[in-house]
């Protein structure tokens, strides 16, 4: 029987990206390749942002992978600085596909995460900052 969830600490450094990718590939083995690629890309971006901007110091990032009947989930919990509220807001004006001059040089990480996942949730708190990335592998149920 496959594990439904797996939690582990990762050192808050860019060298840990390879370990994160390997863990996702192994744990979510058999998932649709496109969904897994998009989730891994989003998780790598979220983890990179924690390392680059969170100032976690020696505190590891707690990673939880979960395989639900309809979706795959990655939760990253860190004890660094919270994401600034402005970074969580939609970008305006929107970059134009055919006009590279309109593309921002920085600040595209959250947008990329949202584009690659079906749900992105962020919650700062006393126990740390939680980022929850969800990728559906079966259609969502209508409410």
MDAnalysis code that builds the backbone (N, CA, C; Angstrom):
import MDAnalysis as mda
import numpy as np

u = mda.Universe.empty(429, n_residues=143, atom_resindex=np.repeat(np.arange(143), 3), trajectory=True)
u.add_TopologyAttr("name", ["N", "CA", "C"] * 143)
u.add_TopologyAttr("resid", np.arange(1, 144))
u.add_TopologyAttr("resname", ["UNK", "UNK", "UNK", "UNK", "UNK", "UNK", "UNK", "UNK", "UNK", "UNK", "UNK", "UNK", "UNK", "UNK", "UNK", "UNK", "UNK", "UNK", "UNK", "UNK", "UNK", "UNK", "UNK", "UNK", "UNK", "UNK", "UNK", "UNK", "UNK", "UNK", "UNK", "UNK", "UNK", "UNK", "UNK", "UNK", "UNK", "UNK", "UNK", "UNK", "UNK", "UNK", "UNK", "UNK", "UNK", "UNK", "UNK", "UNK", "UNK", "UNK", "UNK", "UNK", "UNK", "UNK", "UNK", "UNK", "UNK", "UNK", "UNK", "UNK", "UNK", "UNK", "UNK", "UNK", "UNK", "UNK", "UNK", "UNK", "UNK", "UNK", "UNK", "UNK", "UNK", "UNK", "UNK", "UNK", "UNK", "UNK", "UNK", "UNK", "UNK", "UNK", "UNK", "UNK", "UNK", "UNK", "UNK", "UNK", "UNK", "UNK", "UNK", "UNK", "UNK", "UNK", "UNK", "UNK", "UNK", "UNK", "UNK", "UNK", "UNK", "UNK", "UNK", "UNK", "UNK", "UNK", "UNK", "UNK", "UNK", "UNK", "UNK", "UNK", "UNK", "UNK", "UNK", "UNK", "UNK", "UNK", "UNK", "UNK", "UNK", "UNK", "UNK", "UNK", "UNK", "UNK", "UNK", "UNK", "UNK", "UNK", "UNK", "UNK", "UNK", "UNK", "UNK", "UNK", "UNK", "UNK", "UNK", "UNK", "UNK", "UNK", "UNK"])
u.atoms.positions = np.array([
    [0.839, -1.187, 0.000],
    [0.000, 0.000, 0.000],
    [0.881, 1.246, 0.000],
    [0.544, 2.217, -0.853],
    [1.327, 3.441, -0.938],
    [0.991, 4.368, 0.225],
    [2.009, 5.094, 0.673],
    [1.795, 6.097, 1.709],
    [0.866, 7.179, 1.182],
    [0.015, 7.690, 2.042],
    [-0.860, 8.788, 1.642],
    [-0.238, 10.139, 1.970],
    [0.673, 10.162, 2.958],
    [1.382, 11.405, 3.262],
    [2.765, 11.076, 3.811],
    [3.646, 12.023, 3.624],
    [5.036, 11.857, 4.042],
    [5.559, 13.233, 4.402],
    [6.168, 13.362, 5.572],
    [6.669, 14.640, 6.048],
    [8.138, 14.505, 6.415],
    [8.923, 15.525, 6.062],
    [10.359, 15.477, 6.318],
    [10.928, 16.896, 6.346],
    [12.054, 17.090, 7.051],
    [12.707, 18.398, 7.058],
    [13.714, 18.499, 5.914],
    [13.855, 19.706, 5.383],
    [14.880, 19.984, 4.372],
    [15.655, 21.216, 4.803],
    [16.965, 21.155, 4.701],
    [17.789, 22.325, 5.001],
    [17.370, 23.467, 4.082],
    [17.308, 24.670, 4.629],
    [16.872, 25.841, 3.867],
    [18.024, 26.383, 3.032],
    [18.412, 25.609, 2.011],
    [19.436, 26.067, 1.073],
    [19.097, 25.533, -0.313],
    [19.672, 26.162, -1.325],
    [19.337, 25.792, -2.701],
    [19.798, 24.391, -3.071],
    [20.783, 23.859, -2.361],
    [21.229, 22.489, -2.630],
    [20.115, 21.479, -2.331],
    [19.172, 21.854, -1.481],
    [18.069, 20.955, -1.121],
    [17.030, 20.812, -2.230],
    [17.099, 21.660, -3.258],
    [16.133, 21.553, -4.356],
    [16.176, 20.179, -5.017],
    [17.364, 19.619, -5.176],
    [17.482, 18.290, -5.795],
    [16.786, 17.237, -4.936],
    [16.931, 17.341, -3.616],
    [16.266, 16.396, -2.710],
    [14.749, 16.555, -2.760],
    [14.293, 17.803, -2.838],
    [12.859, 18.058, -2.934],
    [12.299, 17.439, -4.212],
    [12.975, 17.674, -5.331],
    [12.522, 17.113, -6.604],
    [12.490, 15.599, -6.589],
    [13.525, 14.985, -6.031],
    [13.578, 13.521, -5.961],
    [12.449, 12.977, -5.086],
    [12.164, 13.662, -3.976],
    [11.087, 13.218, -3.086],
    [9.733, 13.296, -3.787],
    [9.487, 14.381, -4.518],
    [8.224, 14.508, -5.245],
    [8.096, 13.428, -6.309],
    [9.166, 13.199, -7.064],
    [9.128, 12.193, -8.131],
    [8.845, 10.799, -7.564],
    [9.476, 10.487, -6.442],
    [9.292, 9.158, -5.854],
    [7.910, 9.013, -5.211],
    [7.534, 10.005, -4.396],
    [6.276, 9.894, -3.657],
    [5.062, 9.909, -4.584],
    [5.109, 10.757, -5.612],
    [3.972, 10.896, -6.522],
    [4.125, 10.045, -7.782],
    [4.970, 9.030, -7.703],
    [5.186, 8.141, -8.844],
    [3.846, 7.603, -9.344],
    [3.664, 7.606, -10.664],
    [2.424, 7.131, -11.259],
    [1.394, 8.223, -11.488],
    [1.650, 9.426, -10.971],
    [0.740, 10.551, -11.210],
    [0.872, 10.989, -12.670],
    [-0.130, 11.668, -13.213],
    [-0.008, 12.163, -14.584],
    [1.252, 13.027, -14.728],
    [2.088, 12.740, -15.729],
    [3.370, 13.443, -15.861],
    [3.251, 14.962, -15.931],
    [2.263, 15.485, -16.656],
    [2.115, 16.940, -16.753],
    [1.781, 17.554, -15.397],
    [0.886, 16.910, -14.668],
    [0.509, 17.415, -13.347],
    [1.700, 17.385, -12.398],
    [2.459, 16.313, -12.441],
    [3.624, 16.192, -11.565],
    [4.685, 17.227, -11.923],
    [4.920, 17.442, -13.214],
    [5.893, 18.456, -13.645],
    [5.488, 19.835, -13.124],
    [4.214, 20.192, -13.291],
    [3.751, 21.508, -12.861],
    [3.836, 21.668, -11.346],
    [3.477, 20.630, -10.617],
    [3.556, 20.695, -9.160],
    [5.005, 20.802, -8.697],
    [5.890, 20.051, -9.330],
    [7.305, 20.116, -8.956],
    [7.880, 21.498, -9.251],
    [7.532, 22.071, -10.395],
    [8.004, 23.415, -10.739],
    [7.526, 24.431, -9.703],
    [6.253, 24.351, -9.330],
    [5.699, 25.267, -8.331],
    [6.365, 25.071, -6.969],
    [6.568, 23.827, -6.564],
    [7.207, 23.547, -5.274],
    [8.648, 24.051, -5.259],
    [9.364, 23.866, -6.365],
    [10.738, 24.369, -6.452],
    [10.771, 25.887, -6.332],
    [9.838, 26.568, -6.968],
    [9.781, 28.030, -6.893],
    [9.448, 28.483, -5.475],
    [8.467, 27.843, -4.848],
    [8.102, 28.214, -3.479],
    [9.270, 27.979, -2.520],
    [9.945, 26.838, -2.667],
    [11.088, 26.531, -1.804],
    [12.223, 27.527, -2.052],
    [12.491, 27.845, -3.312],
    [13.541, 28.820, -3.644],
    [13.237, 30.174, -3.021],
    [11.965, 30.583, -3.056],
    [11.586, 31.856, -2.445],
    [11.830, 31.844, -0.940],
    [11.544, 30.724, -0.300],
    [11.812, 30.609, 1.138],
    [13.301, 30.811, 1.401],
    [14.128, 30.140, 0.626],
    [15.580, 30.218, 0.820],
    [16.088, 31.632, 0.542],
    [15.655, 32.224, -0.553],
    [16.184, 33.527, -0.976],
    [15.651, 34.694, -0.156],
    [14.394, 34.620, 0.264],
    [13.764, 35.783, 0.895],
    [13.353, 35.566, 2.346],
    [13.254, 34.319, 2.783],
    [12.705, 34.037, 4.104],
    [13.658, 34.196, 5.261],
    [14.953, 34.189, 4.985],
    [15.959, 34.300, 6.044],
    [15.681, 33.307, 7.174],
    [15.632, 32.034, 6.811],
    [15.332, 30.969, 7.782],
    [16.514, 30.625, 8.674],
    [17.710, 30.998, 8.247],
    [18.886, 30.650, 9.028],
    [19.056, 29.151, 9.121],
    [19.269, 28.662, 10.331],
    [19.515, 27.233, 10.540],
    [18.225, 26.419, 10.625],
    [17.078, 27.087, 10.588],
    [15.807, 26.365, 10.702],
    [15.491, 25.641, 9.396],
    [15.225, 24.348, 9.457],
    [14.855, 23.623, 8.235],
    [13.426, 23.966, 7.805],
    [13.128, 23.640, 6.568],
    [11.771, 23.772, 6.036],
    [11.099, 22.407, 6.201],
    [9.917, 22.376, 6.772],
    [9.159, 21.134, 6.929],
    [8.334, 20.940, 5.656],
    [8.555, 19.821, 4.984],
    [7.852, 19.496, 3.741],
    [6.889, 18.349, 4.025],
    [5.653, 18.500, 3.604],
    [4.677, 17.421, 3.707],
    [4.096, 17.179, 2.321],
    [4.184, 15.938, 1.881],
    [3.614, 15.521, 0.602],
    [2.393, 14.671, 0.915],
    [1.303, 14.913, 0.212],
    [0.082, 14.136, 0.444],
    [-0.547, 13.762, -0.890],
    [-0.980, 12.525, -0.940],
    [-1.657, 12.008, -2.138],
    [-3.112, 11.757, -1.742],
    [-3.987, 12.592, -2.237],
    [-5.421, 12.478, -1.960],
    [-6.089, 11.800, -3.154],
    [-7.325, 11.341, -2.994],
    [-7.976, 10.666, -4.119],
    [-8.080, 11.528, -5.382],
    [-8.270, 12.837, -5.235],
    [-8.470, 13.701, -6.398],
    [-7.305, 14.641, -6.687],
    [-6.367, 14.767, -5.754],
    [-5.293, 15.740, -5.963],
    [-4.013, 15.350, -5.235],
    [-2.945, 16.032, -5.659],
    [-1.634, 15.921, -5.020],
    [-1.410, 17.221, -4.258],
    [-0.736, 17.120, -3.109],
    [-0.548, 18.308, -2.279],
    [0.877, 18.367, -1.751],
    [1.438, 19.567, -1.791],
    [2.740, 19.844, -1.188],
    [2.527, 20.985, -0.200],
    [2.971, 20.785, 1.038],
    [2.894, 21.834, 2.052],
    [4.311, 22.142, 2.506],
    [4.661, 23.421, 2.467],
    [5.969, 23.887, 2.927],
    [5.747, 24.777, 4.139],
    [6.392, 24.443, 5.239],
    [6.273, 25.212, 6.473],
    [7.661, 25.699, 6.858],
    [7.806, 27.030, 6.930],
    [9.114, 27.589, 7.286],
    [8.954, 28.576, 8.428],
    [10.074, 28.857, 9.093],
    [10.064, 29.774, 10.232],
    [10.789, 31.067, 9.901],
    [10.807, 31.416, 8.623],
    [11.452, 32.651, 8.187],
    [10.482, 33.825, 8.184],
    [10.908, 34.881, 7.478],
    [10.058, 36.067, 7.354],
    [8.822, 35.739, 6.522],
    [7.680, 36.348, 6.855],
    [6.478, 36.114, 6.058],
    [6.602, 36.748, 4.668],
    [5.817, 36.247, 3.745],
    [5.760, 36.827, 2.406],
    [5.060, 38.178, 2.527],
    [5.628, 39.250, 1.957],
    [4.960, 40.554, 2.014],
    [3.589, 40.498, 1.330],
    [2.616, 41.177, 1.911],
    [1.254, 41.163, 1.365],
    [1.229, 41.609, -0.091],
    [2.053, 42.589, -0.451],
    [2.069, 43.087, -1.834],
    [2.478, 41.995, -2.819],
    [3.347, 41.086, -2.404],
    [3.799, 40.010, -3.294],
    [2.694, 38.994, -3.556],
    [1.694, 38.953, -2.690],
    [0.594, 37.998, -2.845],
    [-0.550, 38.549, -3.693],
    [-0.499, 39.852, -4.010],
    [-1.548, 40.477, -4.812],
    [-1.327, 40.202, -6.293],
    [-2.417, 40.147, -7.071],
    [-2.256, 39.980, -8.521],
    [-1.449, 41.132, -9.096],
    [-0.660, 40.812, -10.102],
    [0.178, 41.825, -10.734],
    [-0.676, 42.745, -11.597],
    [-0.342, 44.025, -11.587],
    [-0.993, 44.987, -12.474],
    [0.051, 46.010, -12.869],
    [0.129, 46.394, -14.096],
    [-0.612, 45.822, -15.211],
    [-0.030, 44.474, -15.613],
    [-0.839, 43.700, -16.310],
    [-0.393, 42.383, -16.753],
    [0.700, 42.506, -17.800],
    [1.720, 41.667, -17.707],
    [2.738, 41.654, -18.756],
    [2.109, 41.206, -20.080],
    [2.582, 41.779, -21.160],
    [2.086, 41.425, -22.486],
    [2.972, 40.357, -23.092],
    [2.368, 39.295, -23.585],
    [3.099, 38.159, -24.130],
    [4.093, 38.577, -25.214],
    [3.693, 39.469, -26.101],
    [4.534, 39.851, -27.241],
    [5.421, 41.061, -26.968],
    [5.435, 41.554, -25.739],
    [6.227, 42.737, -25.406],
    [7.136, 42.450, -24.213],
    [8.341, 41.908, -24.478],
    [9.254, 41.584, -23.375],
    [9.573, 42.771, -22.471],
    [9.462, 43.995, -22.993],
    [9.731, 45.171, -22.159],
    [8.715, 45.297, -21.021],
    [7.542, 44.694, -21.195],
    [6.513, 44.778, -20.154],
    [6.688, 43.710, -19.072],
    [7.628, 42.810, -19.290],
    [7.827, 41.726, -18.331],
    [8.647, 42.227, -17.146],
    [8.180, 42.030, -15.920],
    [8.973, 42.445, -14.758],
    [10.212, 41.570, -14.600],
    [11.256, 42.171, -14.057],
    [12.499, 41.418, -13.848],
    [12.418, 40.540, -12.606],
    [11.602, 40.927, -11.652],
    [11.472, 40.193, -10.390],
    [9.997, 40.093, -10.023],
    [9.708, 39.270, -9.042],
    [8.359, 39.207, -8.513],
    [7.404, 38.312, -9.275],
    [7.924, 37.409, -10.078],
    [7.062, 36.523, -10.861],
    [6.844, 35.171, -10.181],
    [7.499, 34.934, -9.053],
    [7.447, 33.624, -8.412],
    [6.059, 33.193, -7.986],
    [5.331, 34.073, -7.297],
    [3.986, 33.725, -6.836],
    [3.066, 33.514, -8.039],
    [3.220, 34.344, -9.068],
    [2.426, 34.174, -10.285],
    [2.690, 32.807, -10.908],
    [3.953, 32.419, -10.989],
    [4.308, 31.108, -11.541],
    [3.684, 29.986, -10.708],
    [3.779, 30.097, -9.395],
    [3.205, 29.078, -8.510],
    [1.700, 28.958, -8.755],
    [1.027, 30.102, -8.853],
    [-0.427, 30.078, -9.081],
    [-0.779, 29.504, -10.451],
    [0.053, 29.778, -11.447],
    [-0.208, 29.260, -12.793],
    [-0.005, 27.751, -12.862],
    [0.918, 27.220, -12.091],
    [1.255, 25.798, -12.157],
    [0.396, 24.926, -11.247],
    [-0.304, 25.545, -10.300],
    [-1.139, 24.775, -9.377],
    [-2.612, 25.104, -9.611],
    [-3.472, 24.258, -9.085],
    [-4.908, 24.532, -9.152],
    [-5.363, 25.342, -7.947],
    [-4.649, 25.192, -6.849],
    [-4.919, 25.994, -5.652],
    [-3.589, 26.323, -4.990],
    [-3.461, 27.573, -4.567],
    [-2.295, 28.003, -3.798],
    [-2.828, 28.754, -2.587],
    [-2.429, 28.313, -1.415],
    [-2.859, 28.963, -0.179],
    [-1.624, 29.319, 0.632],
    [-1.649, 30.511, 1.191],
    [-0.548, 30.955, 2.044],
    [-1.134, 31.417, 3.364],
    [-0.494, 30.986, 4.449],
    [-0.945, 31.380, 5.779],
    [0.267, 31.662, 6.653],
    [0.477, 32.936, 7.021],
    [1.524, 33.219, 8.003],
    [0.972, 32.914, 9.390],
    [1.839, 32.603, 10.315],
    [1.344, 32.315, 11.656],
    [2.455, 32.161, 12.657],
    [2.068, 31.972, 13.899],
    [3.018, 31.841, 14.988],
    [3.926, 30.630, 14.867],
    [3.426, 29.569, 14.251],
    [4.240, 28.358, 14.081],
    [5.079, 28.412, 12.808],
    [4.886, 29.448, 12.018],
    [5.638, 29.583, 10.777],
    [4.731, 29.939, 9.620],
    [5.338, 30.021, 8.461],
    [4.628, 30.356, 7.236],
    [4.293, 29.067, 6.503],
    [3.031, 28.913, 6.155],
    [2.603, 27.694, 5.476],
    [2.174, 28.024, 4.049],
    [2.787, 27.330, 3.096],
    [2.366, 27.413, 1.700],
    [1.812, 26.045, 1.312],
    [0.596, 26.045, 0.791],
    [-0.079, 24.801, 0.404],
    [-0.311, 24.852, -1.102],
    [0.271, 23.875, -1.815],
    [0.174, 23.794, -3.271],
    [-0.628, 22.547, -3.630],
    [-1.679, 22.725, -4.399],
    [-2.569, 21.614, -4.751],
    [-2.677, 21.502, -6.264],
    [-2.531, 20.285, -6.752],
    [-2.681, 19.991, -8.182],
    [-3.684, 18.856, -8.324],
    [-4.802, 19.130, -8.995],
    [-5.829, 18.108, -9.194],
    [-5.401, 17.126, -10.273],
    [-5.645, 15.850, -10.018],
    [-5.374, 14.805, -11.006],
    [-6.686, 14.212, -11.518],
    [-7.773, 14.523, -10.845],
    [-9.126, 14.193, -11.294],
    [-9.927, 15.490, -11.242],
    [-10.978, 15.610, -12.045],
    [-11.749, 16.861, -12.040],
    [-12.261, 17.197, -10.645],
    [-12.295, 18.497, -10.362],
    [-12.834, 18.969, -9.089],
    [-14.330, 18.720, -9.046],
    [-14.810, 18.452, -7.855],
    [-16.257, 18.296, -7.677],
    [-16.898, 19.673, -7.675],
    [-18.052, 19.765, -8.297],
    [-18.796, 21.027, -8.320],
    [-19.525, 21.198, -6.994],
    [-19.509, 22.433, -6.464],
    [-20.187, 22.672, -5.182],
    [-21.655, 22.927, -5.370],
])
